[in-house]
């Protein structure tokens, strides 16, 4: 599967299938600090990713007006 990481932007290829939580563990990424998007759909930690998926991992950004 193709994985696109943001901040900084980089691309990786990994063999699937695997669940989102296993992917994040392998990449040593805290799953509470990122959003995982397949296509244009947000996926949960227990979602199964296949070998031909393209996944984007974005950091969670919070903020607002004080």
Secondary structure, DSSP 8 states (H G I E B T S, - for coil): -EEEETTTTEEEE----EEHHHHHHHTT--GGGEEEEETTEE--TT-EE-TT-EEEEEE-------
